[in-house]
Each structure stands twice: as C-alpha cells, then as structure tokens.
Amino acid sequence: MGNAILQFLLILMLLFVVAVPLAKYLHLAFSRENTKLDRFFFPFEKFIYRVAGIKNLEETGWKKYSLALLFANAALLVISYLILRVQTFLPLNPGKIANMEPMLSFNTAVSFMTNTNLQHYSGETGLTILTQMIFVTMMMFTSASTGLAVAIAVIRALSSKGKTIGNFYQDYIRANVRVLLPLAVIVTLFLVAFGVPQTLDASTSVTTLEGKVQIIAMGPVASLESIKHIGTNGGGFFGVNAAHPFENPNAVTNILHILAMWCIPAALPITYGLMVKNRKQGWVLFGTMLAIFLVMLTVIYCAEQAGNPALNNEGFSSTQGSMEGKEVRFGIPLSSFFTALTTAATTGTVNNMHDTLTPIGSLVPFGLMMLNNVFGGEGVGFVNLLMYAILAVFLAGLMVGRTPEFLGRKIEPREMKLIVIALLIHPLIILGPSAIAFMTHLGTDAISNAGFHGISQVIYEFTSAGANNGSGFEGLGDNTPFWNISTGVVMLLGRYISIIALLAVAGSLTQKQPVPETIGTFRTDNATFGIILIGTVLIIGALTFFPVLVLGPIAEFLSIR
C-alpha cells in the first residue's frame, strides 16, 4: 500500500510540474493579442493558410464556427475512409495487408475522426505501415485539435465582451502547429530513448531461445504513441495497445504515457482561469475533477489489490491482488492508475485488459466514462465540466434565491435547454443501443461470457463509443456489421451533438450584456461551489446510470462474493 501511494504521489507531482507551465503556454498560444510565439509559428501557419486556401481569418459567431468544424471533419472523414479502402495498393505494405472491408472502414474512420479510436481490428495485421502513418497518426492530430479548438472557443466566449467566439480554422491550425506537434516531437524523443521502436521496417526476424525463427511486427511506433496520448486518442499500433512491450516497455514509459494523456486536460482548467481572469475559479474546477478522480482511483486500486472474491473464497492467496489480465512489469498500482486515467481522460488506451477487472474495479472505468467530465478528452471533457458548472449555478441559484449568473452573464432558459440536450443525449445513445443489442441475436451473439458479465460487455462497448473513449471489454466479438454500424453512429452522435450544443451555449452567452457582481451573486470560485459541483456531477450521473450498473458489474460482484 505504501509503495502504491508513493507511485501515485510521484505521478501527481510530475503532473503539476508539467501542467502549470503548459497552461500558461496554452494561454499564449491561443491569445487574441500578438505574442512572442507569433514570431516563430506564424510563418508556418501562413504557409498552411495559403496551401489550404484559407483567406478569411475574421472571428465568427457560433454558427459559422460550427459549420467550419463540421465541414473540415466531414472532409477528413471521407479522405480517411478512402485510404482504408485502397491501402493494399499503397506503398509501405510489405505484409501485403488487404483493403479494409466497407463496414469496418466506416467504423474505423468515424472512430478516429471523433477522437474515439475504438478499434475493431488489430493494428499490426489490419493496417499497413503507410496507413498507420498517414491515416492513424494524421487523424490523431486532427481530432485532438478539433476538441482543443472547441474548448478555447467556449472559454473565449465566457471571457470576452464581444459577440464572436473566434475563427475555427485559426484555432484548429494553432492547436496543431503550436501545441500538439511540438509536444508530440518531445514525447516521441523520450519514448525512443526509453526503448519504443521508431522505424519504417514492418517487422524483424529473431531467433528464440528454442532456436526457432519468429517474425515480430514493428513500425513507427513512438511517433504514434506520442500523439495518441497527448491527443487523448488511444488507438494502439498493436492489438493489445499499451500492454505491448514495444508500445510500453517499462515503468518509465508507462509514467510518460500517463503524463502525456493527462497534461492538456489538466492544464485546461488552469488556462481557463487565466483567460477569464479568475484563477481561483480555474483551480476550483481543477480541484473538483481531481477529487472525483482520486476517489475513483482509490476504489479501483483497493478492489484489484483485494483480489478476485471467487478465488479468495476458494482459499487462493490474494497477496499479489488480481493480476489476471495485467502486466507484471506494471503491477496493480500502475495498472489501476492507467485504467482510471485512460477512462477519465477518455483516451481509451490500455495497459491491462479491462475485461478481466474485478466487478468493483470495473465500476471505475464505467463510472468515469458515464460522467464524461472528470478531466475528459482533449478540450471536450473540460467543456462538459463547464456545462455541469453552469447547471450547478442555475440549480444553486434557484434553491437559495440568488440570481443564476456565471462569470457575469445570466443563465436563462435558452442556455438550460441546450445543456439539457447535451446531458440527455449521452445516456440516450448508450442505453438505447444497448437495449437494441440485447433484443437481437446480432448483438447477443458477440457476447463471450454468459450472465452478468455479458451484460457488462455490451454496455461497456456503447459507453466507450458514446463517451468517445475507445477502450473495450475485449471479450466482445465486435467486428461484425451490427457492431461496426451501431457503434459508428453512436460515436458520431456522442461527438457532434454535444459539441454543437455547447458552442450554441457559448454563442448565446456572448449576446448577453455582462452583469456587475453584487452581494446577491452566487460565487463560483470557492470551496462551497466545488462541493456543489461535485454533488451535481455525481447525482446526475448516479440517477442516470446506476440502474444499468446494477444489472452488470454490481450484480456480478454479488454473485461471486
């Protein structure tokens, strides 16, 4: 226990060392004013504007911003689908990997465009070296930059006095050029230094201790690993993802992966505080997310360390915890931390198999994806928390008779209707398709475990798709037309309906005249508001999803304890 606490504290300290300066850098990178960064980055950005034919960089309202976002994402989606359908004819295909079939291509293209990276294929056998580079790596940059641009636009709407929220193309390109690309280069160099391969060779031949020749898949792994975590993407170069020794060789690379996927989601609330000129509120939001995360981390660590109840009842020793599906080089502490963070930050990468988690341990990834706002994915997770913050202000204001205001702007029925749409779509696209899957053999045929665990497998798949996470209970046989189409549609709805609704909220707030703070204004930059926000997040999440969790992991736990 003491060793685990030391590991957790070390990671938290390293996070603060990285997140605080990164938050200040993000503030500069997306500043409306001229900064020192412009001298270095603007020539590169100007070249991209010229090549892309972007001539108008005037700031727009939320409608034009949303249309530009949808247009850019749709174009990339079509290009990605075509690449997957013709990959066998492209260079760098020494393994003669065939074209991906249509339904799987649809699911894969949607998955990477929506920052989900749900993989119904195995990376080393389903994609060529070139496809891994020009499709997977490219889409990891573009999907992450889309989410980051949305977060900056919403924060800008809350912090400015104008009626515009920015220019999508400018925010999008800045996110890539000023943030994601430099960070990816740095992390790639560190990963290579600690043993992650970076080569254009598709495989290497080795002689085993038994004297037999074995062909081991390789490729440009480090570059993909860096952006997959920095962009909270999650797709793996290899089928077993970050449990593979080439993706994640040792404890040092494991911590690098954790810091990479956590740095931007952790920095954004601090950046928010700087942009709205209320640092206390930024730290309150950060503290809220960290408090929920630490509780979840404690639950999964204690559950996995306690071992499997069924084996304990049979007299088997549980001193090592439940090591089924986990790598010995990481153990219970780093496996638990990785699982909690990858579902909190909706990254979806895994260094252990979630299907083998104990029932109580599996409640943590379920809960974090269902809440979808504890740090969350690149930009979108923080915007989801802002949505809950506005809801908390509205509810608290009504209860105590104070004016519901957020950063000097009144919260009125229009904003609440849009927020409710975003709140309701999340459980609807998870629970509705899950019910359909249980009603047809097309869904139930994929279940590999009968009983309560089979229910968990189905619910987890749609929860992961709806939260744009991408991890899975890999016992589910999900590479079928039913699962490829259904999860593809869920990923699209989960990504874009909430984004458009939240941009509409931002646009609505820009139309309001700032209201001066008075003695009746409900404060949102103190511990009291943090507690109210935590209560709002947990109560809404529990009321929405608790019944279905009772049918899955909770019932499974009660059946084996």
Sequence and secondary structure as in RCSB ss.txt:
>XXXX:A:sequence
MGNAILQFLLILMLLFVVAVPLAKYLHLAFSRENTKLDRFFFPFEKFIYRVAGIKNLEETGWKKYSLALLFANAA
LLVISYLILRVQTFLPLNPGKIANMEPMLSFNTAVSFMTNTNLQHYSGETGLTILTQMIFVTMMMFTSASTGLAV
AIAVIRALSSKGKTIGNFYQDYIRANVRVLLPLAVIVTLFLVAFGVPQTLDASTSVTTLEGKVQIIAMGPVASLE
SIKHIGTNGGGFFGVNAAHPFENPNAVTNILHILAMWCIPAALPITYGLMVKNRKQGWVLFGTMLAIFLVMLTVI
YCAEQAGNPALNNEGFSSTQGSMEGKEVRFGIPLSSFFTALTTAATTGTVNNMHDTLTPIGSLVPFGLMMLNNVF
GGEGVGFVNLLMYAILAVFLAGLMVGRTPEFLGRKIEPREMKLIVIALLIHPLIILGPSAIAFMTHLGTDAISNA
GFHGISQVIYEFTSAGANNGSGFEGLGDNTPFWNISTGVVMLLGRYISIIALLAVAGSLTQKQPVPETIGTFRTD
NATFGIILIGTVLIIGALTFFPVLVLGPIAEFLSIR
>XXXX:A:secstr
 HHHHHHHHHHHHHHHHHHHHHHHHHHHHT SS  HHHHHHHHHHHHHHHHHT      B HHHHHHHHHHHHHH
HHHHHHHHHHSGGGSSS TT      HHHHHHHHHHHHTT    SS HHHHS HHHIIIIIIHHHHHHHHHHHHH
HHHHHHHHH SSS  B HHHHHHHIIIIIIHHHHHHHHHHHHHTT    S SEEEEE TTS EEEEE  SHHHHH
HHHHHTT    SSTTGGGSTTT  SHHHHHHHHHHHHHHHHHHHHHHHHHTT HHHHHHHHHHHHHHHHHHHHHH
HHHHHH  HHHHHTT   TT   TTB TTTHHHHHHHHHHHHHHTT    SB GGGS HHHHHHHHHHHHH  SS
 STTHHHHHHHHHHHHHHHHHHHHHT B EETTEE  HHHHHHHHHHHHHHHHHHHHHHHHHHHSHHHHTT  S 
THHHHHHHHHHHHHHHTT     TTS   SHHHHHHHHHHHHHHHHHHHHHHHHHHHHHHTS      TTB   S
SHHHHHHHHHHHHHHHHHHHHHHHIIIIIHHHHHH 
